[in-house]
């Protein structure tokens, strides 16, 4: 793990956007396409605002969320909505997007067909993760039912998670898939998340799921 500290969130966003753009360009030099899995929530928005204007062959980039809440894509809690609104703009509008939510279906019923779309994209070329103060990442929540399977070395690419702390079911990439990404970035803001990350280093992944994906990850922190 490498830890990078920035004076403020704007500086972090510019630098991380530049690093991710470089990662994608490098991958595309040697491959027909690049897969890019991104966190949802509020953390990556500033990065996306800069990254979407990067001079990349975006038509060769395949974007997916690290996880998705089982809500309609036009609602505020949808990661797809945030990704479309902040990342898939400007030059990045040419990227291909792989949605995880399927309207009027249950997540368990579509898991196999979604996995068939995800597997050809593996290993992920570039990964952008976030982390909660509870040390969860993607939708891998500590203590949630099914977390052991999601963290297992032989886990499937995707799992359905129904954490008690959340109002809806979620589909998430598993720790095995996240950890195998070629270039990995974790972005966290604030003292509370920095302390949580430091605490996670001494805890097992079942208690601190972020711990399962920190190997060779570049962490970016700003107050």
C-alpha positions as CSV (number, residue, x, y, z in Angstrom):
1,X,0.0,0.0,0.0
2,X,1.2,3.5,-0.9
3,X,-0.3,6.5,1.0
4,X,-0.5,9.9,-0.8
5,X,-1.6,13.0,1.2
6,X,-3.0,16.2,-0.4
7,X,-3.6,19.7,0.9
8,X,-7.3,19.7,-0.2
9,X,-9.9,17.7,-2.1
10,X,-9.5,19.7,-5.3
11,X,-5.8,19.0,-5.5
12,X,-6.5,15.3,-4.9
13,X,-9.2,15.2,-7.6
14,X,-6.8,16.7,-10.2
15,X,-3.9,14.4,-9.4
16,X,-6.0,11.2,-9.1
17,X,-7.8,12.0,-12.4
18,X,-4.4,12.4,-14.0
19,X,-3.1,9.1,-12.6
20,X,-6.2,7.2,-13.7
21,X,-6.0,8.7,-17.1
22,X,-2.4,7.6,-17.3
23,X,-3.3,4.1,-16.1
24,X,-6.0,3.8,-18.8
25,X,-3.8,5.1,-21.6
26,X,-1.0,2.7,-20.6
27,X,-3.4,-0.3,-20.6
28,X,-4.8,0.7,-24.0
29,X,-1.3,0.7,-25.5
30,X,-1.3,-3.1,-25.1
31,X,-4.9,-4.1,-25.1
32,X,-8.0,-3.6,-27.3
33,X,-10.1,-2.4,-24.4
34,X,-9.7,-1.3,-20.7
35,X,-12.2,-2.1,-17.9
36,X,-12.7,0.6,-15.3
37,X,-14.6,-0.1,-12.1
38,X,-15.5,2.9,-10.1
39,X,-17.0,3.6,-6.6
40,X,-20.4,5.2,-6.2
41,X,-21.5,7.5,-3.5
42,X,-20.2,11.1,-3.2
43,X,-16.5,10.7,-2.9
44,X,-15.5,10.2,-6.6
45,X,-17.6,13.0,-8.1
46,X,-14.8,15.6,-8.1
47,X,-12.4,13.2,-9.7
48,X,-14.9,12.4,-12.4
49,X,-15.4,16.0,-13.2
50,X,-11.8,16.2,-14.2
51,X,-11.4,12.7,-15.6
52,X,-14.2,13.0,-18.1
53,X,-12.3,15.6,-20.1
54,X,-9.1,13.4,-20.4
55,X,-7.9,12.8,-23.9
56,X,-8.3,9.0,-23.9
57,X,-9.8,6.7,-26.4
58,X,-12.9,6.4,-24.3
59,X,-14.7,4.3,-26.9
60,X,-12.4,1.5,-25.8
61,X,-13.1,1.9,-22.1
62,X,-15.7,-0.3,-20.4
63,X,-17.0,1.3,-17.2
64,X,-18.9,-0.4,-14.4
65,X,-19.7,0.4,-10.8
66,X,-17.9,-1.5,-8.0
67,X,-21.4,-2.1,-6.6
68,X,-25.0,-1.0,-7.2
69,X,-27.9,-0.4,-5.0
70,X,-31.0,-2.2,-6.1
71,X,-32.9,1.1,-7.0
72,X,-34.0,2.6,-10.3
73,X,-31.2,4.2,-12.4
74,X,-33.0,7.6,-12.3
75,X,-33.0,7.9,-8.5
76,X,-30.6,9.7,-6.3
77,X,-29.3,6.5,-4.6
78,X,-28.3,4.9,-7.9
79,X,-24.6,4.7,-8.5
80,X,-25.3,4.4,-12.2
81,X,-27.0,7.8,-12.1
82,X,-24.0,9.4,-10.5
83,X,-21.6,7.7,-12.9
84,X,-23.7,8.9,-15.9
85,X,-24.0,12.4,-14.5
86,X,-20.4,13.0,-13.4
87,X,-18.1,10.6,-15.3
88,X,-19.8,9.7,-18.6
89,X,-19.7,13.3,-19.8
90,X,-17.5,15.3,-22.2
91,X,-15.0,13.0,-23.9
92,X,-15.9,10.1,-21.6
93,X,-19.5,10.0,-23.0
94,X,-18.0,7.6,-25.6
95,X,-17.2,5.0,-22.9
96,X,-19.3,1.8,-22.7
97,X,-21.2,1.4,-19.4
98,X,-22.2,-2.0,-17.9
99,X,-25.2,-1.5,-15.6
100,X,-25.8,-3.9,-12.7
101,X,-29.4,-3.0,-11.9
102,X,-32.1,-4.7,-14.0
103,X,-35.6,-3.1,-13.6
104,X,-38.5,-5.3,-12.3
105,X,-36.1,-8.2,-11.5
106,X,-34.7,-9.4,-8.2
107,X,-30.9,-9.2,-7.9
108,X,-30.5,-13.0,-7.3
109,X,-32.4,-13.7,-10.5
110,X,-30.0,-11.7,-12.8
111,X,-26.7,-12.5,-11.1
112,X,-25.7,-15.2,-13.6
113,X,-26.4,-13.1,-16.6
114,X,-24.5,-10.1,-15.1
115,X,-21.6,-12.3,-14.2
116,X,-21.4,-13.4,-17.9
117,X,-20.9,-9.8,-18.8
118,X,-18.3,-9.1,-16.1
119,X,-16.1,-12.1,-16.6
120,X,-14.8,-11.0,-20.0
121,X,-13.7,-7.7,-18.4
122,X,-11.4,-9.4,-15.9
123,X,-8.9,-8.7,-14.5
124,X,-10.1,-5.1,-14.1
125,X,-7.7,-2.7,-15.7
126,X,-8.2,0.2,-13.3
127,X,-10.1,0.3,-10.0
128,X,-11.3,3.4,-8.1
129,X,-12.5,2.5,-4.6
130,X,-14.0,4.4,-1.7
131,X,-14.4,3.4,1.9
132,X,-16.9,4.1,4.7
133,X,-16.0,4.9,8.3
134,X,-17.1,1.4,9.1
135,X,-14.3,0.1,6.8
136,X,-16.6,-1.2,4.2
137,X,-15.7,-0.9,0.5
138,X,-18.0,-1.5,-2.5
139,X,-20.9,-3.2,-0.8
140,X,-18.8,-5.5,1.3
141,X,-20.0,-4.5,4.8
142,X,-18.5,-5.9,8.0
143,X,-20.6,-8.5,9.6
144,X,-23.2,-8.6,6.8
145,X,-24.8,-11.9,5.9
146,X,-22.7,-13.4,3.1
147,X,-19.6,-11.4,3.8
148,X,-17.5,-14.6,4.2
149,X,-18.4,-15.7,0.7
150,X,-17.7,-12.3,-0.7
151,X,-14.2,-12.3,0.8
152,X,-13.3,-15.9,-0.1
153,X,-10.4,-16.7,-2.4
154,X,-12.8,-18.7,-4.6
155,X,-15.6,-16.2,-4.5
156,X,-17.7,-15.7,-7.7
157,X,-17.3,-12.3,-9.5
158,X,-20.5,-10.9,-8.1
159,X,-22.5,-11.3,-4.9
160,X,-25.9,-10.0,-3.7
161,X,-25.5,-8.3,-0.3
162,X,-28.4,-7.3,1.9
163,X,-26.7,-5.5,4.8
164,X,-29.0,-4.7,7.8
165,X,-27.6,-1.2,7.9
166,X,-28.8,-0.4,4.4
167,X,-32.3,0.2,3.0
168,X,-31.9,-1.9,-0.1
169,X,-30.2,-5.0,-1.5
170,X,-27.0,-4.5,-3.5
171,X,-24.9,-6.2,-6.1
172,X,-21.2,-6.0,-5.5
173,X,-18.0,-7.1,-7.1
174,X,-16.2,-9.5,-4.7
175,X,-12.9,-8.9,-2.9
176,X,-11.2,-11.4,-5.2
177,X,-12.1,-9.3,-8.3
178,X,-11.4,-6.0,-6.7
179,X,-8.0,-7.1,-5.3
180,X,-6.9,-8.5,-8.7
181,X,-7.3,-5.2,-10.5
182,X,-4.1,-4.1,-12.3
183,X,-4.1,-0.5,-11.0
184,X,-5.9,0.2,-7.8
185,X,-6.8,3.5,-6.2
186,X,-8.5,4.2,-2.9
187,X,-9.8,7.7,-2.2
188,X,-10.8,8.8,1.3
189,X,-11.5,12.2,2.8
190,X,-11.4,13.4,6.4
191,X,-9.7,12.5,9.6
192,X,-12.3,9.9,10.6
193,X,-11.7,7.8,7.4
194,X,-8.0,8.1,7.8
195,X,-8.2,6.7,11.3
196,X,-10.5,4.0,10.1
197,X,-8.0,3.0,7.4
198,X,-5.2,2.9,10.0
199,X,-7.4,0.7,12.2
200,X,-8.2,-1.6,9.3
201,X,-4.6,-2.5,8.8
202,X,-4.6,-4.5,12.1
203,X,-8.0,-6.1,11.6
204,X,-9.2,-9.2,9.7
205,X,-11.1,-8.6,6.4
206,X,-14.3,-9.9,8.0
207,X,-14.2,-7.0,10.4
208,X,-12.6,-4.5,8.0
209,X,-13.4,-5.5,4.4
210,X,-11.2,-2.8,3.0
211,X,-8.2,-4.8,4.3
212,X,-8.8,-7.4,1.7
213,X,-8.0,-5.1,-1.2
214,X,-5.1,-2.9,0.1
215,X,-2.3,-4.9,-1.4
216,X,-0.4,-2.7,-3.9
217,X,-3.2,-0.1,-3.7
218,X,-2.5,3.6,-3.9
219,X,-4.4,5.4,-1.2
220,X,-5.2,9.1,-1.8
221,X,-6.3,11.2,1.3
222,X,-7.2,14.8,1.8
223,X,-8.8,16.5,4.8
